[in-house]
Amino acid sequence: MTDIIAEKINNQKLAEMKAQQLSLFDPLTNLPNRRLLIERLEEEIARNYRHRITGALLFIDLDDFKTVNDTCGHRVGDLLLQEAAKRLGGDEFVVVLSDLSPDQITASAQANTTTSKILEILRQPYTIEGQQHQISCSIGIVLFPEESRDSHDLVKYADIAMCQAKNSGKNTIKQFSSYMQNILEHRLYLQNELRTAIKHKALSIYLQPQYNTEWQIISAETLVHWKHPEKGFISPAEFIPVAEESGQIHTLGKIVMSLLLERL
């Protein structure tokens, strides 16, 4: 009877440990999940603030990982993630660097040096089921507690910096600055305003003649114009990339085609 009770207690403890593991760690990579990350990050922020030292948060995103899943299958993608996790030495894909210099310039240099090493480690070839795969990554850096003492803000800022790294051609590193936040807010503003402009048909087109060497008109280039009620004319060079990023480019193309047919 005693053995049965002991076995039940052990099974209960094992179940509790498994539940604890699942609540704090990712089941695929066995790395700390977002919940545990936030807990540890808040501890680091408080410690660094108390001792007047600097830390850094790195947001790592594998470049073109979806392509690996699409071409090689999710099994290979999962194995690649596990191998990448091993190379990070048991850390999350959001990495916390501790005990950097209290001097911001020195701390920034230290964070960049470590991040460059991580970038190099992750882009070394992976051998998965006998096949070699190579994948790079984009990494965003944010220093703390100078930028913020809020853990959620820091993750957001590091994510913004990572997106800037991707937009710069991938396989690179970017450190967060308030300028990046301003760019992001401006793009979001343009996305919303462009959506409104499309809905209310506030776009127009302009036909720009194309000439041959004898100055004869041989064709015309269609230019789309957007006159914002407050900002005035917004250049296509500014709002076309926003339309592409936000998935509005197809709707915009249909509107341009419709306006062009009306002019013919």
Backbone hydrogen bonds in HBPLUS format (Angstrom, degrees):
<---DONOR---> <-ACCEPTOR-->    atom                        ^
c    i                          cat <-CA-CA->   ^        H-A-AA   ^      H-
h    n   atom  resd res      DA  || num        DHA   H-A  angle D-A-AA Bond
n    s   type  num  typ     dist DA aas  dist angle  dist       angle   num
A0005-ILE N   A0001-MET O   3.03 MM   4  6.35 159.8  2.07 151.1 156.0     1
A0006-ALA N   A0002-THR O   2.90 MM   4  6.12 159.9  1.94 149.5 155.5     2
A0007-GLU N   A0003-ASP O   2.93 MM   4  6.10 153.5  2.00 143.5 150.5     3
A0008-LYS N   A0004-ILE O   2.99 MM   4  6.25 153.7  2.06 146.2 153.1     4
A0009-ILE N   A0005-ILE O   2.94 MM   4  6.23 156.6  2.00 149.6 156.0     5
A0010-ASN N   A0006-ALA O   2.92 MM   4  6.18 159.2  1.97 147.9 153.6     6
A0011-ASN N   A0007-GLU O   2.86 MM   4  6.07 159.5  1.91 147.5 153.4     7
A0012-GLN N   A0008-LYS O   2.91 MM   4  6.10 150.9  2.00 143.8 151.9     8
A0013-LYS N   A0009-ILE O   2.89 MM   4  6.16 155.3  1.95 147.9 154.9     9
A0014-LEU N   A0010-ASN O   2.85 MM   4  6.08 157.7  1.90 150.3 156.6    10
A0015-ALA N   A0011-ASN O   2.91 MM   4  6.09 152.4  1.99 142.0 149.6    11
A0016-GLU N   A0012-GLN O   2.90 MM   4  6.16 153.5  1.97 145.8 153.0    12
A0017-MET N   A0013-LYS O   2.87 MM   4  6.12 158.3  1.92 149.4 155.5    13
A0018-LYS N   A0014-LEU O   2.89 MM   4  6.09 153.2  1.96 144.3 151.8    14
A0019-ALA N   A0015-ALA O   2.91 MM   4  6.12 154.4  1.97 144.2 151.3    15
A0020-GLN N   A0016-GLU O   2.86 MM   4  6.10 154.4  1.93 146.5 153.8    16
A0021-GLN N   A0017-MET O   2.85 MM   4  6.07 153.3  1.92 143.8 151.4    17
A0022-LEU N   A0018-LYS O   2.91 MM   4  6.15 161.7  1.94 150.0 154.3    18
A0023-SER N   A0019-ALA O   2.99 MM   4  6.13 142.5  2.13 141.2 151.2    19
A0024-LEU N   A0020-GLN O   3.20 MM   4  6.34 130.4  2.46 140.8 151.8    20
A0024-LEU N   A0021-GLN O   3.29 MM   3  5.43 141.5  2.45  99.2 109.4    21
A0025-PHE N   A0021-GLN O   2.79 MM   4  5.56 141.4  1.94 154.5 162.3    22
A0033-ASN N   A0024-LEU O   2.80 MM   9  5.51 168.1  1.81 134.4 135.5    23
A0026-ASP N   A0031-LEU O   2.69 MM   5  5.38 164.9  1.71 164.6 165.3    24
A0030-ASN N   A0026-ASP O   2.72 MM   4  4.95 137.8  1.89 144.3 154.5    25
A0037-LEU N   A0033-ASN O   2.87 MM   4  6.07 157.8  1.92 155.7 163.3    26
A0038-ILE N   A0034-ARG O   2.92 MM   4  6.11 165.0  1.94 153.5 155.3    27
A0039-GLU N   A0035-ARG O   3.18 MM   4  6.45 159.5  2.22 144.7 150.2    28
A0040-ARG N   A0036-LEU O   2.95 MM   4  6.19 168.2  1.97 155.6 157.9    29
A0041-LEU N   A0037-LEU O   2.75 MM   4  5.88 155.9  1.81 153.9 162.0    30
A0042-GLU N   A0038-ILE O   2.94 MM   4  6.04 161.2  1.97 149.1 153.1    31
A0043-GLU N   A0039-GLU O   3.20 MM   4  6.47 149.3  2.30 140.3 148.5    32
A0044-GLU N   A0040-ARG O   2.96 MM   4  6.24 155.0  2.02 146.6 153.3    33
A0045-ILE N   A0041-LEU O   2.84 MM   4  6.11 158.8  1.89 154.9 160.6    34
A0046-ALA N   A0042-GLU O   3.10 MM   4  6.22 166.4  2.12 144.8 148.1    35
A0047-ARG N   A0043-GLU O   2.96 MM   4  6.16 158.2  2.01 146.6 153.1    36
A0048-ASN N   A0044-GLU O   2.82 MM   4  5.94 167.6  1.84 154.2 157.6    37
A0049-TYR N   A0045-ILE O   2.92 MM   4  6.03 157.6  1.97 148.2 154.8    38
A0050-ARG N   A0046-ALA O   2.95 MM   4  6.03 155.4  2.01 143.0 150.1    39
A0051-HIS N   A0047-ARG O   2.97 MM   4  6.15 155.7  2.03 150.1 155.9    40
A0052-ARG N   A0048-ASN O   2.81 MM   4  5.57 106.3  2.37 135.0 150.5    41
A0053-ILE N   A0048-ASN O   2.95 MM   5  4.88 156.9  2.01 136.7 143.2    42
A0052-ARG N   A0049-TYR O   3.41 MM   3  4.99 154.9  2.48  91.5  98.5    43
A0100-LEU N   A0054-THR O   2.78 MM  46  4.97 149.2  1.87 177.4 166.9    44
A0055-GLY N   A0144-PHE O   2.77 MM  89  5.22 170.8  1.78 163.8 165.2    45
A0144-PHE N   A0055-GLY O   2.90 MM  89  5.22 160.8  1.93 135.6 136.5    46
A0056-ALA N   A0097-LEU O   2.98 MM  41  4.98 153.3  2.06 135.7 140.9    47
A0097-LEU N   A0056-ALA O   2.74 MM  41  4.98 172.8  1.74 156.8 159.4    48
A0057-LEU N   A0142-VAL O   2.83 MM  85  5.35 163.5  1.86 156.2 161.1    49
A0142-VAL N   A0057-LEU O   3.02 MM  85  5.35 144.1  2.16 144.0 154.6    50
A0058-LEU N   A0095-VAL O   2.72 MM  37  4.94 166.3  1.74 153.9 158.3    51
A0095-VAL N   A0058-LEU O   2.87 MM  37  4.94 142.0  2.01 136.6 146.0    52
A0059-PHE N   A0140-GLY O   2.79 MM  81  5.01 160.4  1.83 146.7 153.4    53
A0140-GLY N   A0059-PHE O   2.93 MM  81  5.01 158.5  1.98 138.5 144.2    54
A0060-ILE N   A0093-PHE O   2.97 MM  33  5.35 154.7  2.04 159.1 166.6    55
A0061-ASP N   A0138-SER O   3.01 MM  77  5.43 159.7  2.06 155.2 161.7    56
A0138-SER N   A0061-ASP O   2.92 MM  77  5.43 161.6  1.95 156.2 158.6    57
A0063-ASP N   A0136-SER O   2.86 MM  73  5.45 155.6  1.92 127.4 134.6    58
A0067-THR N   A0064-ASP O   3.11 MM   3  5.37 131.7  2.35 101.7 113.6    59
A0068-VAL N   A0065-PHE O   3.07 MM   3  5.22 122.4  2.41  98.8 112.7    60
A0069-ASN N   A0065-PHE O   3.17 MM   4  6.62 159.4  2.22 151.1 155.9    61
A0070-ASP N   A0066-LYS O   2.84 MM   4  6.09 159.1  1.89 151.4 157.5    62
A0071-THR N   A0067-THR O   2.90 MM   4  5.97 157.3  1.95 148.7 154.1    63
A0072-CYS N   A0068-VAL O   2.81 MM   4  5.51 158.4  1.85 147.6 154.5    64
A0073-GLY N   A0069-ASN O   2.92 MM   4  4.62 134.6  2.13 116.4 125.4    65
A0077-GLY N   A0073-GLY O   3.14 MM   4  6.43 157.1  2.20 144.2 151.3    66
A0078-ASP N   A0074-HIS O   2.77 MM   4  5.97 154.4  1.83 149.5 155.0    67
A0079-LEU N   A0075-ARG O   3.00 MM   4  6.29 159.3  2.04 148.8 154.4    68
A0080-LEU N   A0076-VAL O   2.84 MM   4  6.05 150.4  1.93 147.2 155.8    69
A0081-LEU N   A0077-GLY O   3.00 MM   4  6.26 152.8  2.07 145.0 151.9    70
A0082-GLN N   A0078-ASP O   3.00 MM   4  6.31 153.5  2.07 146.1 153.3    71
A0083-GLU N   A0079-LEU O   2.95 MM   4  6.23 153.9  2.02 146.4 153.1    72
A0084-ALA N   A0080-LEU O   2.90 MM   4  6.14 158.0  1.95 149.0 155.3    73
A0085-ALA N   A0081-LEU O   2.91 MM   4  6.12 151.9  1.99 145.1 153.0    74
A0086-LYS N   A0082-GLN O   3.06 MM   4  6.36 147.8  2.16 141.8 149.8    75
A0087-ARG N   A0083-GLU O   3.12 MM   4  6.45 151.6  2.20 146.5 153.6    76
A0088-LEU N   A0084-ALA O   3.19 MM   4  6.51 134.1  2.42 140.0 151.8    77
A0088-LEU N   A0085-ALA O   3.19 MM   3  5.18 132.9  2.42  94.2 106.8    78
A0089-GLY N   A0086-LYS O   2.99 MM   3  5.29 156.0  2.05 108.7 113.9    79
A0091-ASP N   A0088-LEU O   3.39 MM   3  5.58 161.5  2.42 106.5 111.8    80
A0107-ALA N   A0103-ASP O   2.83 MM   4  5.98 163.4  1.86 158.3 164.0    81
A0108-SER N   A0104-GLN O   2.88 MM   4  5.95 153.6  1.95 142.8 149.7    82
A0109-ALA N   A0105-ILE O   3.07 MM   4  6.35 155.4  2.14 143.4 149.6    83
A0110-GLN N   A0106-THR O   2.89 MM   4  6.17 157.2  1.94 152.1 158.7    84
A0111-ALA N   A0107-ALA O   2.91 MM   4  6.11 162.6  1.94 151.0 155.4    85
A0112-ASN N   A0108-SER O   2.97 MM   4  6.17 156.7  2.03 146.6 153.0    86
A0113-THR N   A0109-ALA O   2.97 MM   4  6.17 151.4  2.05 145.8 153.4    87
A0114-THR N   A0110-GLN O   3.09 MM   4  6.37 167.5  2.11 154.8 156.7    88
A0115-THR N   A0111-ALA O   2.91 MM   4  6.02 159.0  1.96 146.8 153.6    89
A0116-SER N   A0112-ASN O   2.91 MM   4  5.97 150.0  2.00 141.8 149.1    90
A0117-LYS N   A0113-THR O   3.25 MM   4  6.54 148.4  2.35 141.5 149.1    91
A0118-ILE N   A0114-THR O   3.07 MM   4  6.45 154.1  2.14 147.7 154.8    92
A0119-LEU N   A0115-THR O   2.87 MM   4  6.12 158.2  1.92 149.7 155.9    93
A0120-GLU N   A0116-SER O   3.01 MM   4  6.23 154.7  2.08 143.4 149.5    94
A0121-ILE N   A0117-LYS O   2.94 MM   4  6.18 157.2  1.99 149.2 155.5    95
A0122-LEU N   A0118-ILE O   2.97 MM   4  6.14 165.8  1.99 155.8 158.8    96
A0123-ARG N   A0119-LEU O   3.24 MM   4  6.37 138.5  2.42 139.5 149.0    97
A0124-GLN N   A0121-ILE O   3.40 MM   3  5.69 165.5  2.43 107.1 111.1    98
A0126-TYR N   A0133-HIS O   2.64 MM   7  5.04 171.1  1.64 160.4 163.8    99
A0133-HIS N   A0126-TYR O   2.68 MM   7  5.04 153.7  1.75 149.3 158.1   100
A0128-ILE N   A0131-GLN O   2.76 MM   3  5.26 154.8  1.82 164.6 157.7   101
A0131-GLN N   A0128-ILE O   2.96 MM   3  5.26 166.2  1.98 117.9 120.8   102
A0139-ILE N   A0172-THR O   3.07 MM  33  6.48 164.7  2.09 159.3 164.2   103
A0174-LYS N   A0139-ILE O   3.04 MM  35  6.53 154.2  2.11 160.5 168.1   104
A0141-ILE N   A0174-LYS O   2.85 MM  33  6.21 150.5  1.94 152.1 158.1   105
A0176-PHE N   A0141-ILE O   2.70 MM  35  5.94 169.3  1.71 175.5 173.4   106
A0154-LEU N   A0150-ASP O   3.07 MM   4  6.38 156.0  2.13 152.3 159.4   107
A0155-VAL N   A0151-SER O   3.09 MM   4  6.40 159.1  2.14 150.7 155.1   108
A0156-LYS N   A0152-HIS O   3.07 MM   4  6.28 156.8  2.13 142.9 149.6   109
A0157-TYR N   A0153-ASP O   2.79 MM   4  6.08 158.1  1.84 154.4 160.3   110
A0158-ALA N   A0154-LEU O   2.88 MM   4  6.07 162.4  1.91 152.4 157.0   111
A0159-ASP N   A0155-VAL O   2.95 MM   4  6.09 149.2  2.05 142.0 150.7   112
A0160-ILE N   A0156-LYS O   2.91 MM   4  6.21 152.1  1.99 146.8 154.4   113
A0161-ALA N   A0157-TYR O   2.98 MM   4  6.29 159.8  2.02 149.3 154.1   114
A0162-MET N   A0158-ALA O   2.92 MM   4  6.16 150.0  2.01 141.8 150.4   115
A0163-CYS N   A0159-ASP O   2.94 MM   4  6.24 155.2  2.00 149.8 156.0   116
A0164-GLN N   A0160-ILE O   3.04 MM   4  6.38 148.2  2.15 145.2 154.0   117
A0165-ALA N   A0161-ALA O   2.97 MM   4  6.30 144.8  2.09 142.1 152.1   118
A0165-ALA N   A0162-MET O   3.05 MM   3  4.95 117.1  2.46  91.0 106.8   119
A0166-LYS N   A0162-MET O   2.96 MM   4  6.37 151.3  2.05 148.5 156.0   120
A0167-ASN N   A0163-CYS O   2.90 MM   4  6.16 158.1  1.95 146.5 152.7   121
A0168-SER N   A0164-GLN O   2.99 MM   4  6.13 123.9  2.32 134.9 148.7   122
A0168-SER N   A0165-ALA O   3.20 MM   3  5.09 138.4  2.39  92.3 104.1   123
A0170-LYS N   A0165-ALA O   3.19 MM   5  5.72 147.0  2.31 141.4 142.2   124
A0169-GLY N   A0166-LYS O   3.11 MM   3  5.51 160.8  2.15 115.5 117.3   125
A0180-MET N   A0177-SER O   2.96 MM   3  5.47 134.0  2.18 111.1 121.8   126
A0182-ASN N   A0178-SER O   3.02 MM   4  6.37 152.7  2.09 147.6 154.9   127
A0183-ILE N   A0179-TYR O   3.00 MM   4  6.31 152.9  2.07 146.3 153.4   128
A0184-LEU N   A0180-MET O   2.95 MM   4  6.23 161.9  1.98 152.3 156.9   129
A0185-GLU N   A0181-GLN O   2.96 MM   4  6.18 162.9  1.99 151.1 155.4   130
A0186-HIS N   A0182-ASN O   2.93 MM   4  6.10 152.2  2.01 143.9 151.8   131
A0187-ARG N   A0183-ILE O   2.92 MM   4  6.18 156.8  1.97 151.4 157.3   132
A0188-LEU N   A0184-LEU O   2.99 MM   4  6.23 159.0  2.03 150.0 155.7   133
A0189-TYR N   A0185-GLU O   2.93 MM   4  6.12 152.1  2.01 141.6 149.6   134
A0190-LEU N   A0186-HIS O   2.90 MM   4  6.19 157.3  1.95 148.6 154.3   135
A0191-GLN N   A0187-ARG O   2.86 MM   4  6.10 154.2  1.93 148.2 155.6   136
A0192-ASN N   A0188-LEU O   3.11 MM   4  6.36 164.7  2.13 149.9 152.5   137
A0193-GLU N   A0189-TYR O   2.94 MM   4  6.15 161.9  1.98 150.8 156.5   138
A0194-LEU N   A0190-LEU O   2.74 MM   4  5.76 155.6  1.80 148.3 155.0   139
A0195-ARG N   A0191-GLN O   3.01 MM   4  6.18 154.0  2.07 143.7 150.7   140
A0196-THR N   A0192-ASN O   3.13 MM   4  6.42 150.8  2.22 141.5 148.8   141
A0197-ALA N   A0193-GLU O   2.87 MM   4  6.15 153.5  1.94 144.9 152.9   142
A0198-ILE N   A0194-LEU O   2.87 MM   4  6.10 158.5  1.91 153.6 158.2   143
A0199-LYS N   A0195-ARG O   3.05 MM   4  6.20 157.9  2.10 141.4 147.7   144
A0200-HIS N   A0196-THR O   2.96 MM   4  6.17 154.1  2.03 150.0 156.1   145
A0202-ALA N   A0197-ALA O   2.80 MM   5  4.82 172.6  1.80 146.1 148.6   146
A0201-LYS N   A0198-ILE O   3.26 MM   3  5.00 162.9  2.29  99.5 103.7   147
A0204-SER N   A0225-HIS O   2.99 MM  21  5.12 165.1  2.01 145.8 149.8   148
A0225-HIS N   A0204-SER O   2.61 MM  21  5.12 175.1  1.61 154.3 155.9   149
A0206-TYR N   A0223-LEU O   2.69 MM  17  5.06 147.1  1.79 148.7 158.5   150
A0223-LEU N   A0206-TYR O   2.82 MM  17  5.06 166.7  1.84 152.7 156.8   151
A0208-GLN N   A0221-GLU O   2.78 MM  13  4.98 175.2  1.79 151.9 151.7   152
A0221-GLU N   A0208-GLN O   2.75 MM  13  4.98 167.0  1.76 145.8 144.3   153
A0210-GLN N   A0219-SER O   2.78 MM   9  5.11 154.3  1.84 146.1 138.7   154
A0218-ILE N   A0210-GLN O   2.87 MM   8  5.92 166.7  1.88 164.9 169.0   155
A0212-ASN N   A0216-GLN O   2.96 MM   4  5.51 144.3  2.09 140.3 150.4   156
A0215-TRP N   A0212-ASN O   2.98 MM   3  5.25 155.2  2.05 119.6 119.9   157
A0234-ILE N   A0226-TRP O   2.91 MM   8  5.67 162.9  1.94 167.5 173.2   158
A0228-HIS N   A0232-GLY O   2.71 MM   4  4.71 153.7  1.78 134.3 127.8   159
A0232-GLY N   A0228-HIS O   3.02 MM   4  4.71 139.6  2.19 124.8 127.6   160
A0238-GLU N   A0235-SER O   2.85 MM   3  5.31 150.0  1.94 110.3 120.0   161
A0239-PHE N   A0235-SER O   3.12 MM   4  6.59 155.5  2.18 150.6 157.5   162
A0240-ILE N   A0236-PRO O   2.84 MM   4  5.34 158.7  1.89 143.5 147.3   163
A0243-ALA N   A0239-PHE O   2.90 MM   4  6.14 149.3  2.00 143.9 152.2   164
A0244-GLU N   A0240-ILE O   2.97 MM   4  6.31 150.6  2.06 151.2 159.4   165
A0245-GLU N   A0241-PRO O   2.95 MM   4  6.18 160.8  1.99 148.1 152.8   166
A0246-SER N   A0242-VAL O   2.99 MM   4  6.09 154.0  2.06 147.4 154.0   167
A0248-GLN N   A0243-ALA O   2.81 MM   5  4.73 134.0  2.02 147.4 152.2   168
A0249-ILE N   A0243-ALA O   3.14 MM   6  4.80 122.1  2.49 124.8 114.2   169
A0247-GLY N   A0244-GLU O   3.37 MM   3  5.29 158.2  2.42  98.8 105.2   170
A0252-LEU N   A0248-GLN O   2.93 MM   4  6.14 159.2  1.98 154.1 160.9   171
A0253-GLY N   A0249-ILE O   2.88 MM   4  6.06 150.6  1.97 141.5 149.3   172
A0254-LYS N   A0250-HIS O   3.05 MM   4  6.35 153.3  2.12 146.2 152.4   173
A0255-ILE N   A0251-THR O   3.06 MM   4  6.36 153.9  2.13 147.2 154.2   174
A0256-VAL N   A0252-LEU O   2.99 MM   4  6.27 161.2  2.02 152.6 157.3   175
A0257-MET N   A0253-GLY O   3.00 MM   4  6.21 160.3  2.04 147.4 152.7   176
A0258-SER N   A0254-LYS O   2.91 MM   4  6.11 154.0  1.98 144.7 152.0   177
A0259-LEU N   A0255-ILE O   2.89 MM   4  6.14 161.3  1.93 153.6 158.3   178
A0260-LEU N   A0256-VAL O   2.91 MM   4  6.07 150.6  2.00 146.4 154.9   179
A0261-LEU N   A0257-MET O   2.99 MM   4  6.21 156.9  2.05 147.3 152.6   180
A0262-GLU N   A0258-SER O   3.12 MM   4  6.39 146.4  2.24 142.2 151.2   181
A0263-ARG N   A0260-LEU O   3.02 MM   3  5.18 133.1  2.25  98.2 111.1   182
A0264-LEU N   A0261-LEU O   3.28 MM   3  5.22 138.5  2.47  93.8 104.9   183
